[in-house]
Amino acid sequence: MNDKKVYSKLLAQLKEEAGALFLVIDPPNQSAEQAAKMSKIAEDAGAKAIAVGGSLGAQGKLLDDTLIAIKDKCKIPTILFPGNIATLSNIADAVYFMSMINSNDPYYISGAQVASSFPVKKMGLEVIPTTYIIVEPGRAVGFMGRAQLIPRNLPYLAAASALAGQYMGSKLAILESGGGAPQPVTKEMIATTKASIDIPLLIAGGVRTPAYAFDCISSGADIIHVGSAIEKTNGNGKEASTKLKKMCESVKKGAKAKR
């Protein structure tokens, strides 16, 4: 699908449906075949894209093989969710070109972006400029990214960070609590942030239940990432399908609630 239209199609979908679920696949956590199986289940349940990457091991042949397997089974877009500059592949459709705006290390704000810019261009990947904001507890991504974590009880700091990212050219803002977080960012933080920006807002980390999915979308989020909740099914297709269908239905209900 390298036709440079992933973002424009996403905007059209959000205009029509006001909410979307993306399945997150982290290649080291399952085989390529299992990743493809889960991706197809997600597509059938109503997911709009597959975000691939996240950990330090999501690179090279493992990443390529996972993407090939997913694209053999699914028609929805694959978007790279890079954990480092090696998490790149020309097999994907697009990449979140992320700047961790609240990192204390310039490398994660602009250094990694400079280092990866030519490879991204040569690969022909569609770039989605993304402001990446790490919120408490942050977990592994907060530690690795040396983030100055946004306190959960200070939503205006997340809003200000997202707005700054928009003003600097981002087309997407992500509020990330960290993979495996006990819950996503607060409803107040989502509402405050969304009211301050004009670009899509994505919530990642801790969206593990249909209730959380509903809360995120109804509070103003446009997209949710779901990853750990499906990984924990350990390849059980029936369980994964049931969870994803319920979460996609909650996204639809949340979208209706905010209209």
Secondary structure per residue as TSV (DSSP state, phi and psi in degrees):
chain	resnum	aa	ss	phi	psi
A	1	M	-	360.0	23.3
A	2	N	-	-69.9	65.7
A	3	D	S	-115.5	14.1
A	4	K	S	62.5	27.8
A	5	K	-	-123.8	9.8
A	6	V	H	-60.5	-48.9
A	7	Y	H	-66.8	-43.2
A	8	S	H	-65.6	-36.6
A	9	K	H	-68.3	-36.4
A	10	L	H	-63.3	-43.8
A	11	L	H	-61.2	-40.6
A	12	A	H	-64.4	-40.8
A	13	Q	H	-64.3	-42.8
A	14	L	H	-67.1	-33.3
A	15	K	H	-65.2	-33.9
A	16	E	H	-86.2	-39.7
A	17	E	H	-111.9	-18.7
A	18	A	S	63.6	19.9
A	19	G	-	-177.0	145.4
A	20	A	E	-149.5	148.3
A	21	L	E	-114.0	130.3
A	22	F	E	-112.3	132.5
A	23	L	E	-83.7	133.8
A	24	V	E	-99.2	126.0
A	25	I	E	-114.8	120.9
A	26	D	-	-106.5	105.3
A	27	P	G	-48.6	-41.0
A	28	P	G	-65.4	-14.9
A	29	N	G	-89.3	-5.2
A	30	Q	S	-162.0	164.3
A	31	S	-	-70.7	163.4
A	32	A	H	-60.6	-39.1
A	33	E	H	-64.7	-42.2
A	34	Q	H	-68.6	-37.3
A	35	A	H	-61.0	-42.3
A	36	A	H	-64.7	-40.5
A	37	K	H	-61.7	-47.1
A	38	M	H	-66.0	-36.0
A	39	S	H	-66.2	-41.2
A	40	K	H	-65.8	-40.4
A	41	I	H	-61.0	-41.8
A	42	A	H	-64.6	-43.3
A	43	E	H	-59.6	-45.7
A	44	D	H	-64.6	-29.5
A	45	A	H	-78.5	-19.9
A	46	G	T	122.9	6.3
A	47	A	-	-63.4	148.7
A	48	K	-	-101.2	-15.7
A	49	A	E	-163.8	163.8
A	50	I	E	-115.7	119.0
A	51	A	E	-94.0	123.3
A	52	V	E	-117.0	124.7
A	53	G	E	134.2	-159.3
A	54	G	-	124.7	-56.4
A	55	S	S	-92.9	173.2
A	56	L	T	-68.4	-19.5
A	57	G	T	-94.8	2.4
A	58	A	-	-85.2	76.4
A	59	Q	-	-158.5	170.7
A	60	G	H	63.7	-145.7
A	61	K	H	-60.0	-37.3
A	62	L	H	-60.2	-44.4
A	63	L	H	-65.1	-47.5
A	64	D	H	-59.9	-47.3
A	65	D	H	-62.0	-38.6
A	66	T	H	-65.6	-44.6
A	67	L	H	-64.4	-41.8
A	68	I	H	-59.9	-45.7
A	69	A	H	-64.1	-42.9
A	70	I	H	-63.2	-47.2
A	71	K	H	-69.0	-21.2
A	72	D	H	-71.8	-24.2
A	73	K	H	-104.9	-26.7
A	74	C	-	-119.7	151.1
A	75	K	-	-104.2	-14.0
A	76	I	S	-74.8	157.1
A	77	P	-	-64.4	151.0
A	78	T	E	-108.7	126.9
A	79	I	E	-121.2	124.9
A	80	L	E	-70.4	133.0
A	81	F	E	-116.5	80.9
A	82	P	-	-71.6	133.1
A	83	G	S	-94.8	-12.6
A	84	N	S	-165.0	177.1
A	85	I	T	-71.3	-11.5
A	86	A	T	-86.6	-10.2
A	87	T	-	-81.8	60.8
A	88	L	-	-132.0	144.9
A	89	S	-	-158.2	136.5
A	90	N	T	-76.0	-1.1
A	91	I	T	-80.7	-26.3
A	92	A	S	-72.0	165.9
A	93	D	S	-89.5	-32.8
A	94	A	E	-156.3	172.5
A	95	V	E	-141.3	136.4
A	96	Y	E	-70.3	110.3
A	97	F	E	-89.8	91.9
A	98	M	E	-97.8	143.0
A	99	S	E	-119.7	119.4
A	100	M	E	-79.3	92.5
A	101	I	T	-67.2	-24.0
A	102	N	T	-106.2	26.6
A	103	S	B	-79.7	149.5
A	104	N	S	-90.2	-0.3
A	105	D	S	-113.0	117.3
A	106	P	H	-55.0	-24.6
A	107	Y	I	-57.7	-41.7
A	108	Y	I	-83.7	-11.2
A	109	I	I	-88.6	-44.6
A	110	S	I	-142.9	-21.1
A	111	G	I	-64.2	-49.0
A	112	A	H	-63.6	-32.6
A	113	Q	H	-68.4	-41.0
A	114	V	H	-64.6	-43.8
A	115	A	H	-64.3	-30.0
A	116	S	H	-100.2	-5.1
A	117	S	H	-62.7	-47.6
A	118	F	H	-65.7	-45.3
A	119	P	H	-57.4	-41.0
A	120	V	H	-62.1	-43.0
A	121	K	H	-64.1	-44.1
A	122	K	H	-64.0	-32.0
A	123	M	H	-76.0	-15.6
A	124	G	T	73.5	22.2
A	125	L	-	-72.5	140.2
A	126	E	E	-71.7	129.4
A	127	V	E	-98.8	130.5
A	128	I	E	-113.8	97.0
A	129	P	E	-58.2	124.6
A	130	T	E	-133.3	130.6
A	131	T	E	-91.6	122.3
A	132	Y	E	-108.6	117.6
A	133	I	E	-119.7	121.4
A	134	I	E	-97.8	124.0
A	135	V	B	-110.4	151.3
A	136	E	T	-51.0	138.9
A	137	P	T	-85.5	-11.6
A	138	G	-	79.6	-41.5
A	139	R	H	50.8	-140.4
A	140	A	H	-63.2	-40.8
A	141	V	H	-66.3	-34.9
A	142	G	H	-66.8	-40.1
A	143	F	H	-67.0	-50.4
A	144	M	H	-65.8	-35.1
A	145	G	T	-87.8	3.2
A	146	R	T	49.5	46.9
A	147	A	B	-79.1	143.2
A	148	Q	-	-88.3	93.5
A	149	L	-	-58.7	137.7
A	150	I	B	-74.5	122.2
A	151	P	-	-62.3	140.2
A	152	R	T	-63.6	-25.2
A	153	N	T	-94.6	12.0
A	154	L	-	-125.4	71.4
A	155	P	H	-61.6	-28.8
A	156	Y	H	-65.7	-25.5
A	157	L	H	-69.6	-36.8
A	158	A	H	-66.9	-42.3
A	159	A	H	-62.6	-44.7
A	160	A	H	-63.8	-38.0
A	161	S	H	-66.7	-43.3
A	162	A	H	-65.3	-40.5
A	163	L	H	-66.3	-40.0
A	164	A	H	-60.4	-42.0
A	165	G	H	-61.7	-42.1
A	166	Q	H	-61.1	-45.2
A	167	Y	H	-63.7	-26.1
A	168	M	T	-88.7	2.4
A	169	G	T	112.6	1.1
A	170	S	-	-65.9	147.6
A	171	K	S	-108.3	0.1
A	172	L	E	-155.9	142.6
A	173	A	E	-121.6	135.5
A	174	I	E	-118.2	126.9
A	175	L	E	-100.3	112.5
A	176	E	E	-115.3	119.9
A	177	S	-	-90.6	-10.5
A	178	G	-	104.0	139.1
A	179	G	T	-58.0	130.7
A	180	G	T	81.2	10.5
A	181	A	-	-60.7	149.9
A	182	P	S	-65.3	-26.2
A	183	Q	S	-157.9	161.5
A	184	P	-	-75.5	-178.8
A	185	V	S	-60.3	161.4
A	186	T	-	-70.2	156.6
A	187	K	H	-61.1	-37.6
A	188	E	H	-63.8	-41.0
A	189	M	H	-65.3	-40.6
A	190	I	H	-62.8	-49.0
A	191	A	H	-62.5	-43.5
A	192	T	H	-65.3	-42.4
A	193	T	H	-67.1	-47.0
A	194	K	H	-63.9	-35.1
A	195	A	H	-68.6	-16.2
A	196	S	H	-98.6	-11.6
A	197	I	-	-126.1	164.3
A	198	D	S	-116.3	8.4
A	199	I	S	-109.6	161.7
A	200	P	-	-60.4	145.2
A	201	L	E	-113.6	127.4
A	202	L	E	-115.8	134.8
A	203	I	E	-109.2	126.5
A	204	A	E	-130.1	148.3
A	205	G	S	88.7	114.7
A	206	G	-	85.7	3.4
A	207	V	-	-85.1	82.3
A	208	R	-	-109.9	-7.3
A	209	T	S	-134.7	159.2
A	210	P	H	-58.3	-35.3
A	211	A	H	-64.3	-42.5
A	212	Y	H	-65.8	-39.4
A	213	A	H	-60.1	-45.5
A	214	F	H	-61.8	-46.2
A	215	D	H	-58.9	-43.8
A	216	C	H	-63.2	-50.3
A	217	I	H	-70.7	-43.8
A	218	S	H	-66.7	-24.5
A	219	S	T	-81.4	-11.1
A	220	G	T	132.1	-11.2
A	221	A	-	-64.7	148.4
A	222	D	S	-95.0	-33.6
A	223	I	E	-139.4	146.0
A	224	I	E	-123.2	145.1
A	225	H	E	-95.6	134.3
A	226	V	E	-127.0	121.7
A	227	G	-	-137.1	-68.0
A	228	S	H	-58.7	-36.2
A	229	A	H	-61.5	-32.8
A	230	I	H	-86.3	-34.5
A	231	E	H	-57.5	-36.7
A	232	K	T	-71.2	-6.9
A	233	T	T	-77.6	-10.3
A	234	N	T	54.7	40.0
A	235	G	T	83.9	4.2
A	236	N	-	-74.9	101.7
A	237	G	H	-60.6	-40.5
A	238	K	H	-64.8	-44.3
A	239	E	H	-66.1	-43.0
A	240	A	H	-63.2	-41.7
A	241	S	H	-62.8	-44.5
A	242	T	H	-61.1	-45.3
A	243	K	H	-63.7	-46.1
A	244	L	H	-67.8	-38.4
A	245	K	H	-63.0	-42.7
A	246	K	H	-65.8	-38.9
A	247	M	H	-72.3	-38.5
A	248	C	H	-65.7	-36.6
A	249	E	H	-65.6	-37.9
A	250	S	H	-66.2	-35.1
A	251	V	H	-62.2	-44.3
A	252	K	H	-62.8	-43.0
A	253	K	H	-65.6	-39.9
A	254	G	H	-63.5	-38.7
A	255	A	H	-64.4	-40.5
A	256	K	H	-66.3	-36.3
A	257	A	H	-67.4	-27.9
A	258	K	H	-94.8	-3.3
A	259	R	-	-75.2	360.0
